[in-house]
Amino acid sequence: MRAVRYDAFGEQPSLVGVPDPECPPRGAVVTVHATGVCRSDWHAWQGHDDSVHLPHIPGHEFAGVVEQVGADVTRFAPGDRVTAPFILSCGRCEQCLAGAPQVCPDQHQPGFDLPGSWAEQVVVIEADHNLVALPDGIDMTLAAGLGCRVGTAYHAVLTQARVGAGESVAVFGCGGLGLACVMVALAAGADVVAIDVSEHALAAAAELGATALASGPDIVERVREATGGGAHVTLDALGSAATARTAISSLRPRGRHVQVGLLLGEDADPALPMGQVIGQELQILGSHGLAVAEYRDLLADIASGRLDLGRAVGRILDLEDLPAAMLAMDQPPTTAGMTVARLR
């Protein structure tokens, strides 16, 4: 099959021919119809994730059709339209049985410790537990973002932050993940403020219905003014020590901060305003992926039109374009929204 692969961290990926994947007894081989380009792919390519072993095929957001299932798989069959969360869990541990597979201690991730979806086929382990059936009405290009950005935003905004109608939400960083957070929060009835340095990202957030604020030295004061004294909820969708501190400082008393963007490298252990956290009884929450069980409500919101994913896609590429797309993430984005490669 054709796949995009890199043989050294930071080296330009190449489109190469690799052996077709073998199907595990409890797994499935999925023919990839669409796959996303995510900032997390860039972090893996830069060597920021020690689970990645070279040579490596990136990609962890995908939608496609089941090509083959293992002998022990009972819930899916060849021809089924599917996606999967980027966290593939074991399905048997305490966390999985409690309905929290996104924090499974025995998890694996395509594009990180497993070969990824920047390829014509990808393996999903524990298929009965991890595959998600896609309704016919959901386009593969849109569905490719469900496993990471849209799903992650859905879990962060609704499950972790528990955003309710009428609350003020400030989203810091409006790339693909941040715009998805904006969409989900607006759909929940919140008043959303979107903060970024990119004019393209701010324009996209404003088009969705958010109040767009360009980041700057006085951004905390401007967020507080826009939210009437501070946001009820802040989300750092970029992932940096600076945005995490700024977001927490923008909360009103008893507000909730959700750290949804990855904090890696020098930002992995940031200094945070813990005096404010204590004095104002703030909550700091982590958010990691999406539980498989949450797909039911997510897909229902999409089918009903409550979430319009078409507004979240920025660019559509071909498989051949993915090496250049990886290199482009070294620079500030020139378009807003998700970048998706369409393979079929």
C-alpha positions as a Markdown table, in Angstrom:
| # | Residue | x | y | z |
|---|---|---|---|---|
| 1 | Met | 0.0 | 0.0 | 0.0 |
| 2 | Arg | 1.0 | 3.7 | -0.3 |
| 3 | Ala | 1.8 | 5.5 | 2.9 |
| 4 | Val | 3.6 | 8.7 | 4.1 |
| 5 | Arg | 6.5 | 7.8 | 6.3 |
| 6 | Tyr | 9.5 | 9.5 | 7.9 |
| 7 | Asp | 12.7 | 7.8 | 8.8 |
| 8 | Ala | 14.2 | 10.4 | 11.1 |
| 9 | Phe | 12.7 | 13.1 | 13.4 |
| 10 | Gly | 12.4 | 16.4 | 11.6 |
| 11 | Glu | 13.3 | 14.9 | 8.2 |
| 12 | Gln | 10.9 | 15.5 | 5.3 |
| 13 | Pro | 8.3 | 12.6 | 5.1 |
| 14 | Ser | 8.1 | 10.7 | 1.9 |
| 15 | Leu | 5.3 | 8.8 | 0.0 |
| 16 | Val | 6.5 | 5.2 | -0.1 |
| 17 | Gly | 5.2 | 1.7 | -0.7 |
| 18 | Val | 5.0 | -0.4 | 2.4 |
| 19 | Pro | 3.6 | -3.9 | 3.1 |
| 20 | Asp | -0.2 | -4.2 | 3.7 |
| 21 | Pro | -0.9 | -4.5 | 7.4 |
| 22 | Glu | -1.8 | -7.8 | 9.0 |
| 23 | Cys | -5.1 | -8.1 | 10.8 |
| 24 | Pro | -4.9 | -9.1 | 14.5 |
| 25 | Pro | -7.4 | -11.7 | 15.8 |
| 26 | Arg | -9.3 | -9.1 | 17.7 |
| 27 | Gly | -8.6 | -6.2 | 15.3 |
| 28 | Ala | -9.6 | -4.9 | 12.0 |
| 29 | Val | -8.0 | -3.4 | 8.9 |
| 30 | Val | -9.7 | -0.2 | 7.7 |
| 31 | Thr | -9.3 | 1.2 | 4.2 |
| 32 | Val | -8.7 | 4.9 | 4.9 |
| 33 | His | -11.0 | 7.3 | 3.0 |
| 34 | Ala | -10.0 | 10.5 | 4.8 |
| 35 | Thr | -7.4 | 11.4 | 7.4 |
| 36 | Gly | -6.7 | 14.6 | 9.3 |
| 37 | Val | -3.5 | 16.7 | 9.6 |
| 38 | Cys | -3.1 | 17.5 | 13.3 |
| 39 | Arg | -0.7 | 19.5 | 15.4 |
| 40 | Ser | -0.1 | 16.3 | 17.4 |
| 41 | Asp | 1.3 | 14.7 | 14.2 |
| 42 | Trp | 3.9 | 17.6 | 14.1 |
| 43 | His | 4.9 | 17.0 | 17.7 |
| 44 | Ala | 5.5 | 13.3 | 17.0 |
| 45 | Trp | 7.5 | 14.2 | 13.9 |
| 46 | Gln | 9.6 | 16.5 | 16.0 |
| 47 | Gly | 10.4 | 13.8 | 18.4 |
| 48 | His | 8.4 | 15.2 | 21.3 |
| 49 | Asp | 6.7 | 11.8 | 22.0 |
| 50 | Asp | 8.9 | 9.0 | 23.2 |
| 51 | Ser | 6.3 | 6.4 | 22.2 |
| 52 | Val | 7.2 | 6.9 | 18.5 |
| 53 | His | 9.7 | 4.5 | 16.9 |
| 54 | Leu | 11.3 | 5.0 | 13.5 |
| 55 | Pro | 10.6 | 4.6 | 10.7 |
| 56 | His | 7.1 | 5.8 | 11.3 |
| 57 | Ile | 3.7 | 6.4 | 9.6 |
| 58 | Pro | 1.9 | 9.4 | 11.2 |
| 59 | Gly | -1.8 | 10.1 | 11.4 |
| 60 | His | -4.4 | 9.4 | 14.0 |
| 61 | Glu | -7.6 | 11.0 | 12.7 |
| 62 | Phe | -9.4 | 8.9 | 10.1 |
| 63 | Ala | -12.6 | 7.5 | 8.7 |
| 64 | Gly | -13.0 | 4.7 | 6.2 |
| 65 | Val | -14.4 | 1.3 | 5.4 |
| 66 | Val | -13.6 | -2.0 | 7.1 |
| 67 | Glu | -11.5 | -4.2 | 4.8 |
| 68 | Gln | -10.9 | -7.2 | 7.0 |
| 69 | Val | -11.7 | -8.3 | 10.6 |
| 70 | Gly | -10.0 | -10.8 | 12.8 |
| 71 | Ala | -11.5 | -14.2 | 13.7 |
| 72 | Asp | -12.6 | -13.0 | 17.2 |
| 73 | Val | -14.4 | -9.8 | 16.0 |
| 74 | Thr | -18.2 | -10.1 | 16.2 |
| 75 | Arg | -19.6 | -6.5 | 16.0 |
| 76 | Phe | -18.2 | -5.4 | 12.7 |
| 77 | Ala | -17.8 | -6.8 | 9.2 |
| 78 | Pro | -16.1 | -5.9 | 5.9 |
| 79 | Gly | -17.9 | -3.0 | 4.2 |
| 80 | Asp | -18.9 | -1.2 | 7.4 |
| 81 | Arg | -18.3 | 2.6 | 7.4 |
| 82 | Val | -16.3 | 3.4 | 10.6 |
| 83 | Thr | -14.1 | 5.7 | 12.5 |
| 84 | Ala | -12.3 | 5.3 | 15.8 |
| 85 | Pro | -11.0 | 7.5 | 18.6 |
| 86 | Phe | -7.3 | 8.2 | 18.5 |
| 87 | Ile | -7.0 | 6.4 | 21.9 |
| 88 | Leu | -7.4 | 2.7 | 21.3 |
| 89 | Ser | -8.1 | 1.1 | 24.7 |
| 90 | Cys | -8.0 | -2.4 | 25.9 |
| 91 | Gly | -11.7 | -2.7 | 26.8 |
| 92 | Arg | -11.0 | -4.9 | 29.8 |
| 93 | Cys | -9.4 | -2.8 | 32.5 |
| 94 | Glu | -11.0 | -0.9 | 35.4 |
| 95 | Gln | -11.1 | 2.4 | 33.5 |
| 96 | Cys | -12.6 | 0.9 | 30.3 |
| 97 | Leu | -15.2 | -1.0 | 32.3 |
| 98 | Ala | -16.1 | 2.2 | 34.1 |
| 99 | Gly | -16.8 | 4.0 | 30.8 |
| 100 | Ala | -13.5 | 5.9 | 30.7 |
| 101 | Pro | -11.4 | 4.3 | 28.0 |
| 102 | Gln | -9.8 | 7.6 | 27.1 |
| 103 | Val | -7.6 | 7.1 | 30.3 |
| 104 | Cys | -7.0 | 3.4 | 29.8 |
| 105 | Pro | -3.6 | 2.5 | 31.2 |
| 106 | Asp | -3.0 | 0.0 | 28.4 |
| 107 | Gln | -4.0 | 2.4 | 25.6 |
| 108 | His | -2.3 | 2.5 | 22.2 |
| 109 | Gln | -2.5 | 5.3 | 19.6 |
| 110 | Pro | -2.3 | 5.1 | 15.8 |
| 111 | Gly | 0.3 | 7.6 | 14.6 |
| 112 | Phe | 2.3 | 7.3 | 17.8 |
| 113 | Asp | 3.1 | 3.9 | 19.1 |
| 114 | Leu | 1.2 | 2.2 | 16.2 |
| 115 | Pro | 1.4 | 2.9 | 12.5 |
| 116 | Gly | -0.9 | 5.7 | 11.6 |
| 117 | Ser | -3.6 | 6.7 | 9.1 |
| 118 | Trp | -1.5 | 8.6 | 6.6 |
| 119 | Ala | -1.7 | 5.5 | 4.6 |
| 120 | Glu | -4.2 | 3.6 | 2.4 |
| 121 | Gln | -4.9 | 1.2 | 5.3 |
| 122 | Val | -4.7 | 1.3 | 9.1 |
| 123 | Val | -5.1 | -1.3 | 11.8 |
| 124 | Val | -7.6 | -0.8 | 14.7 |
| 125 | Ile | -6.8 | -3.1 | 17.7 |
| 126 | Glu | -9.6 | -4.4 | 19.9 |
| 127 | Ala | -12.1 | -3.6 | 17.1 |
| 128 | Asp | -15.3 | -4.6 | 18.9 |
| 129 | His | -14.4 | -2.1 | 21.6 |
| 130 | Asn | -12.8 | 0.7 | 19.6 |
| 131 | Leu | -14.5 | 1.0 | 16.2 |
| 132 | Val | -17.4 | 3.4 | 15.8 |
| 133 | Ala | -20.1 | 2.8 | 13.1 |
| 134 | Leu | -20.7 | 5.9 | 10.9 |
| 135 | Pro | -24.2 | 6.7 | 9.7 |
| 136 | Asp | -24.5 | 6.9 | 5.9 |
| 137 | Gly | -25.3 | 10.6 | 6.1 |
| 138 | Ile | -21.9 | 11.7 | 7.5 |
| 139 | Asp | -19.3 | 12.4 | 4.9 |
| 140 | Met | -15.9 | 10.7 | 5.4 |
| 141 | Thr | -14.0 | 14.0 | 5.1 |
| 142 | Leu | -16.0 | 15.5 | 8.0 |
| 143 | Ala | -15.9 | 12.3 | 10.0 |
| 144 | Ala | -12.0 | 12.2 | 9.9 |
| 145 | Gly | -11.9 | 14.9 | 12.5 |
| 146 | Leu | -14.2 | 13.1 | 15.0 |
| 147 | Gly | -11.5 | 10.8 | 16.4 |
| 148 | Cys | -9.3 | 13.7 | 17.6 |
| 149 | Arg | -10.2 | 17.4 | 17.2 |
| 150 | Val | -14.0 | 17.4 | 17.2 |
| 151 | Gly | -14.2 | 14.5 | 19.6 |
| 152 | Thr | -11.6 | 16.0 | 22.0 |
| 153 | Ala | -13.4 | 19.3 | 21.9 |
| 154 | Tyr | -16.7 | 17.6 | 22.6 |
| 155 | His | -15.3 | 15.8 | 25.6 |
| 156 | Ala | -13.5 | 18.9 | 26.9 |
| 157 | Val | -16.4 | 21.3 | 26.6 |
| 158 | Leu | -19.3 | 19.1 | 27.6 |
| 159 | Thr | -17.9 | 16.3 | 29.8 |
| 160 | Gln | -15.0 | 17.9 | 31.6 |
| 161 | Ala | -16.0 | 21.6 | 31.7 |
| 162 | Arg | -19.8 | 20.9 | 31.9 |
| 163 | Val | -20.5 | 24.1 | 29.9 |
| 164 | Gly | -24.1 | 25.2 | 30.2 |
| 165 | Ala | -26.4 | 27.7 | 28.4 |
| 166 | Gly | -25.6 | 31.3 | 29.2 |
| 167 | Glu | -22.1 | 30.7 | 30.5 |
| 168 | Ser | -19.1 | 32.6 | 29.2 |
| 169 | Val | -16.4 | 30.5 | 27.6 |
| 170 | Ala | -13.0 | 31.7 | 26.5 |
| 171 | Val | -11.1 | 29.6 | 24.0 |
| 172 | Phe | -7.4 | 30.3 | 23.7 |
| 173 | Gly | -6.0 | 29.1 | 20.4 |
| 174 | Cys | -8.3 | 28.7 | 17.4 |
| 175 | Gly | -6.7 | 26.2 | 15.2 |
| 176 | Gly | -8.6 | 23.0 | 14.3 |
| 177 | Leu | -9.1 | 22.0 | 17.9 |
| 178 | Gly | -9.9 | 25.5 | 19.2 |
| 179 | Leu | -12.5 | 26.1 | 16.5 |
| 180 | Ala | -14.1 | 22.8 | 17.3 |
| 181 | Cys | -14.2 | 23.9 | 21.0 |
| 182 | Val | -15.9 | 27.2 | 19.8 |
| 183 | Met | -18.5 | 25.2 | 17.8 |
| 184 | Val | -19.3 | 22.8 | 20.6 |
| 185 | Ala | -19.6 | 25.6 | 23.2 |
| 186 | Leu | -21.8 | 27.7 | 21.0 |
| 187 | Ala | -24.0 | 24.7 | 20.4 |
| 188 | Ala | -24.3 | 24.3 | 24.1 |
| 189 | Gly | -25.7 | 27.8 | 24.4 |
| 190 | Ala | -22.6 | 29.5 | 25.8 |
| 191 | Asp | -21.3 | 33.0 | 25.0 |
| 192 | Val | -17.9 | 32.4 | 23.5 |
| 193 | Val | -14.8 | 34.6 | 23.3 |
| 194 | Ala | -12.1 | 33.3 | 20.9 |
| 195 | Ile | -8.4 | 34.4 | 21.3 |
| 196 | Asp | -5.6 | 33.9 | 18.8 |
| 197 | Val | -2.8 | 35.7 | 17.1 |
| 198 | Ser | -3.9 | 34.7 | 13.6 |
| 199 | Glu | -6.3 | 36.9 | 11.6 |
| 200 | His | -7.5 | 33.9 | 9.7 |
| 201 | Ala | -8.3 | 32.0 | 12.9 |
| 202 | Leu | -10.1 | 34.9 | 14.4 |
| 203 | Ala | -12.1 | 35.5 | 11.3 |
| 204 | Ala | -13.2 | 31.9 | 11.3 |
| 205 | Ala | -14.2 | 32.0 | 15.0 |
| 206 | Ala | -16.2 | 35.2 | 14.4 |
| 207 | Glu | -17.9 | 33.6 | 11.5 |
| 208 | Leu | -19.0 | 30.7 | 13.8 |
| 209 | Gly | -20.5 | 33.3 | 16.2 |
| 210 | Ala | -17.8 | 33.9 | 18.7 |
| 211 | Thr | -16.4 | 37.3 | 19.9 |
| 212 | Ala | -12.9 | 37.4 | 18.4 |
| 213 | Leu | -10.0 | 39.0 | 20.4 |
| 214 | Ala | -6.5 | 39.3 | 19.1 |
| 215 | Ser | -4.0 | 38.1 | 21.7 |
| 216 | Gly | -1.8 | 40.8 | 23.3 |
| 217 | Pro | -0.3 | 41.9 | 26.6 |
| 218 | Asp | -3.7 | 43.1 | 27.9 |
| 219 | Ile | -5.7 | 40.1 | 26.8 |
| 220 | Val | -6.6 | 39.1 | 30.4 |
| 221 | Glu | -8.3 | 42.5 | 31.0 |
| 222 | Arg | -10.0 | 42.4 | 27.6 |
| 223 | Val | -11.4 | 38.9 | 28.2 |
| 224 | Arg | -12.6 | 39.9 | 31.6 |
| 225 | Glu | -14.3 | 42.9 | 30.1 |
| 226 | Ala | -15.9 | 40.8 | 27.3 |
| 227 | Thr | -17.2 | 38.2 | 29.8 |
| 228 | Gly | -18.4 | 40.6 | 32.5 |
| 229 | Gly | -15.8 | 39.9 | 35.1 |
| 230 | Gly | -14.1 | 36.8 | 33.9 |
| 231 | Ala | -15.1 | 33.6 | 32.0 |
| 232 | His | -16.9 | 30.8 | 33.7 |
| 233 | Val | -14.8 | 28.4 | 31.6 |
| 234 | Thr | -11.5 | 28.8 | 29.8 |
| 235 | Leu | -9.9 | 26.3 | 27.5 |
| 236 | Asp | -6.3 | 26.3 | 26.4 |
| 237 | Ala | -6.6 | 24.7 | 22.9 |
| 238 | Leu | -3.1 | 25.6 | 21.8 |
| 239 | Gly | -1.0 | 24.0 | 24.5 |
| 240 | Ser | 1.7 | 26.3 | 26.0 |
| 241 | Ala | 2.7 | 27.5 | 29.4 |
| 242 | Ala | 1.9 | 31.1 | 28.5 |
| 243 | Thr | -1.7 | 30.3 | 27.2 |
| 244 | Ala | -2.4 | 28.1 | 30.2 |
| 245 | Arg | -1.4 | 30.8 | 32.6 |
| 246 | Thr | -3.3 | 33.5 | 30.7 |
| 247 | Ala | -6.4 | 31.3 | 30.5 |
| 248 | Ile | -6.5 | 30.6 | 34.2 |
| 249 | Ser | -5.9 | 34.3 | 35.0 |
| 250 | Ser | -9.0 | 35.1 | 32.8 |
| 251 | Leu | -11.4 | 33.1 | 35.0 |
| 252 | Arg | -14.0 | 34.6 | 37.3 |
| 253 | Pro | -14.1 | 33.2 | 40.9 |
| 254 | Arg | -15.0 | 29.5 | 41.0 |
| 255 | Gly | -14.3 | 29.2 | 37.3 |
| 256 | Arg | -13.1 | 26.1 | 35.5 |
| 257 | His | -10.1 | 25.8 | 33.3 |
| 258 | Val | -9.7 | 22.8 | 30.9 |
| 259 | Gln | -6.2 | 22.0 | 29.6 |
| 260 | Val | -6.9 | 20.4 | 26.3 |
| 261 | Gly | -3.9 | 21.4 | 24.2 |
| 262 | Leu | -0.8 | 19.3 | 24.8 |
| 263 | Leu | 2.0 | 20.7 | 27.0 |
| 264 | Leu | 5.2 | 19.3 | 25.7 |
| 265 | Gly | 8.9 | 19.9 | 25.8 |
| 266 | Glu | 9.8 | 23.0 | 27.9 |
| 267 | Asp | 6.1 | 23.6 | 28.5 |
| 268 | Ala | 5.4 | 20.2 | 30.0 |
| 269 | Asp | 5.7 | 21.4 | 33.6 |
| 270 | Pro | 4.5 | 25.0 | 33.6 |
| 271 | Ala | 4.4 | 27.4 | 36.5 |
| 272 | Leu | 0.7 | 28.3 | 37.1 |
| 273 | Pro | -1.0 | 31.0 | 39.2 |
| 274 | Met | -1.8 | 28.6 | 42.1 |
| 275 | Gly | -2.4 | 31.5 | 44.5 |
| 276 | Gln | -5.4 | 32.6 | 42.3 |
| 277 | Val | -6.5 | 29.0 | 42.0 |
| 278 | Ile | -6.6 | 28.6 | 45.8 |
| 279 | Gly | -8.0 | 32.1 | 46.6 |
| 280 | Gln | -10.8 | 32.0 | 44.0 |
| 281 | Glu | -11.5 | 28.3 | 44.3 |
| 282 | Leu | -10.8 | 27.7 | 40.6 |
| 283 | Gln | -10.8 | 24.2 | 39.1 |
| 284 | Ile | -8.1 | 23.0 | 36.7 |
| 285 | Leu | -9.2 | 20.0 | 34.6 |
| 286 | Gly | -7.4 | 17.8 | 32.2 |
| 287 | Ser | -9.0 | 16.5 | 29.0 |
| 288 | His | -7.8 | 13.6 | 26.9 |
| 289 | Gly | -9.7 | 12.4 | 23.8 |
| 290 | Leu | -13.2 | 11.1 | 23.8 |
| 291 | Ala | -14.9 | 8.0 | 25.3 |
| 292 | Val | -16.3 | 5.6 | 22.7 |
| 293 | Ala | -19.7 | 5.9 | 24.5 |
| 294 | Glu | -19.8 | 9.7 | 23.8 |
| 295 | Tyr | -19.9 | 9.1 | 20.1 |
| 296 | Arg | -23.6 | 8.4 | 20.3 |
| 297 | Asp | -24.5 | 11.9 | 21.4 |
| 298 | Leu | -21.8 | 13.5 | 19.2 |
| 299 | Leu | -23.2 | 11.7 | 16.1 |
| 300 | Ala | -26.7 | 12.6 | 17.1 |
| 301 | Asp | -25.7 | 16.3 | 17.3 |
| 302 | Ile | -24.2 | 16.2 | 13.9 |
| 303 | Ala | -27.1 | 14.4 | 12.3 |
| 304 | Ser | -29.6 | 16.9 | 13.8 |
| 305 | Gly | -27.6 | 19.8 | 12.5 |
| 306 | Arg | -26.8 | 21.1 | 15.9 |
| 307 | Leu | -23.1 | 20.7 | 15.0 |
| 308 | Asp | -22.2 | 21.7 | 11.5 |
| 309 | Leu | -18.8 | 20.1 | 10.8 |
| 310 | Gly | -18.6 | 21.5 | 7.3 |
| 311 | Arg | -17.7 | 24.9 | 8.8 |
| 312 | Ala | -14.7 | 23.3 | 10.6 |
| 313 | Val | -12.9 | 22.0 | 7.5 |
| 314 | Gly | -10.3 | 24.5 | 6.1 |
| 315 | Arg | -8.4 | 22.6 | 3.4 |
| 316 | Ile | -8.8 | 19.2 | 1.6 |
| 317 | Leu | -5.6 | 17.6 | 0.3 |
| 318 | Asp | -4.5 | 14.4 | -1.5 |
| 319 | Leu | -2.3 | 11.8 | 0.1 |
| 320 | Glu | 0.6 | 13.1 | -2.0 |
| 321 | Asp | 0.2 | 16.5 | -0.4 |
| 322 | Leu | 0.8 | 15.2 | 3.2 |
| 323 | Pro | 4.6 | 15.5 | 3.3 |
| 324 | Ala | 4.4 | 19.2 | 2.4 |
| 325 | Ala | 1.6 | 19.6 | 4.9 |
| 326 | Met | 3.8 | 18.3 | 7.7 |
| 327 | Leu | 6.6 | 20.7 | 6.7 |
| 328 | Ala | 4.1 | 23.6 | 6.6 |
| 329 | Met | 3.3 | 23.1 | 10.3 |
| 330 | Asp | 6.7 | 24.6 | 11.1 |
| 331 | Gln | 5.2 | 27.9 | 10.1 |
| 332 | Pro | 2.1 | 29.8 | 11.4 |
| 333 | Pro | -1.1 | 28.6 | 9.7 |
| 334 | Thr | -2.3 | 30.5 | 6.6 |
| 335 | Thr | -5.8 | 29.0 | 6.7 |
| 336 | Ala | -8.3 | 28.3 | 9.5 |
| 337 | Gly | -10.0 | 25.0 | 10.4 |
| 338 | Met | -9.0 | 21.4 | 9.9 |
| 339 | Thr | -6.8 | 20.1 | 7.1 |
| 340 | Val | -8.0 | 16.8 | 5.8 |
| 341 | Ala | -6.5 | 14.5 | 3.2 |
| 342 | Arg | -9.0 | 12.6 | 1.0 |
| 343 | Leu | -7.7 | 9.3 | -0.2 |
| 344 | Arg | -10.9 | 8.0 | -1.9 |
